[in-house]
Amino acid sequence: MTETLTHQGVLLSDAAAAKVASLLAQEESELALRVAVQAGGCAGLQYQLFFDDERYPGDIVDHFGDVTVVVDAKSAPYLVGATIDFADTIERQGFTIDNPNATGSCACGGSFH
């Protein structure tokens, strides 16, 4: 897996970048992948990945080829060194986040503390 380090410390695998690019190609507007951390979930914090056309003061913006990734300033410290990957196999399908900053997570894999 080839990865590219961004300014905010998030790593986006080639597979994840390719999947995001293919999803964005179906959209008519200029969207970016927004990665955020919000309070909630059984372990305290949860990840959010969604397409967004807004930019806010303090946003950290970086590019992975044709894919723009946006992280808000509050979420950035929680995501330093986190790897976003995409798998499409019989065993696993979808985006995953491997975060070295997480000290624990719940069984669903979508929240951490």
C-alpha positions in Angstrom: 0.0 0.0 0.0 1.5 3.3 -1.1 0.7 6.2 1.1 1.1 10.0 0.9 1.6 12.1 4.1 -0.4 15.2 4.2 0.0 18.5 6.1 -2.5 17.5 8.7 -0.9 14.1 9.2 -3.7 12.0 7.6 -2.5 9.2 5.3 -4.7 8.3 2.3 -3.9 5.0 0.6 -3.9 4.8 -3.1 -6.9 2.5 -3.0 -8.8 5.0 -0.9 -7.8 7.9 -3.2 -8.9 5.9 -6.2 -12.3 5.0 -4.7 -12.9 8.7 -3.6 -11.9 9.9 -7.1 -14.4 7.4 -8.7 -17.2 8.5 -6.4 -16.4 12.2 -7.0 -16.4 11.7 -10.8 -20.2 10.9 -10.5 -20.8 14.3 -8.9 -21.5 17.6 -10.8 -20.0 20.0 -8.2 -16.5 20.5 -6.8 -16.5 18.4 -3.7 -13.8 17.4 -1.3 -13.6 14.5 1.2 -14.0 16.0 4.6 -12.6 13.9 7.5 -13.8 14.9 11.0 -13.8 13.6 14.5 -16.9 14.3 16.6 -18.1 13.5 20.1 -20.3 10.5 20.3 -20.2 6.8 19.8 -19.8 4.1 22.4 -16.1 4.8 22.8 -16.3 8.6 23.1 -15.3 9.9 19.6 -16.3 8.9 16.1 -15.1 9.5 12.6 -17.0 11.1 9.9 -16.1 10.9 6.2 -18.3 12.8 3.8 -18.2 14.9 0.7 -18.4 18.6 1.2 -18.3 21.7 -1.0 -17.8 24.2 1.9 -14.5 25.5 3.4 -14.4 27.1 6.8 -11.8 29.2 8.6 -9.0 27.0 10.0 -9.7 24.1 7.6 -6.6 22.2 6.5 -6.7 21.3 2.9 -4.5 18.9 1.0 -4.5 17.0 -2.3 -3.9 13.4 -3.2 -3.8 13.5 -7.0 -7.4 14.6 -8.1 -8.8 14.2 -4.5 -9.0 17.1 -2.1 -9.1 16.2 1.6 -10.3 18.7 4.1 -9.9 18.4 7.9 -11.1 21.0 10.4 -8.6 22.4 12.9 -10.3 20.8 15.9 -10.2 17.3 14.3 -6.6 17.5 13.0 -4.8 16.6 16.3 -6.8 13.4 16.6 -6.0 12.4 13.0 -2.2 12.8 13.0 -0.8 9.6 11.5 -4.2 8.1 10.8 -4.4 6.0 7.7 -7.6 6.0 5.6 -7.9 2.9 3.4 -10.5 1.3 1.2 -11.0 -2.5 0.7 -13.4 -4.3 -1.7 -13.0 -8.0 -0.9 -15.3 -10.8 0.2 -14.1 -10.3 3.8 -14.2 -6.5 4.0 -15.7 -3.7 2.0 -15.6 0.0 2.6 -13.4 2.7 4.1 -11.4 2.0 7.2 -9.3 4.3 9.5 -6.3 3.0 11.3 -5.5 5.6 14.0 -2.4 5.2 16.2 -3.8 7.9 18.5 -6.8 5.8 19.5 -6.4 4.2 22.8 -9.5 2.0 22.4 -12.5 1.5 20.2 -15.9 -0.1 20.2 -16.9 -3.3 18.4 -18.4 -1.4 15.5 -15.0 0.1 14.6 -16.5 3.6 14.0 -15.7 5.2 17.3 -12.6 5.5 19.5 -11.1 7.2 22.5 
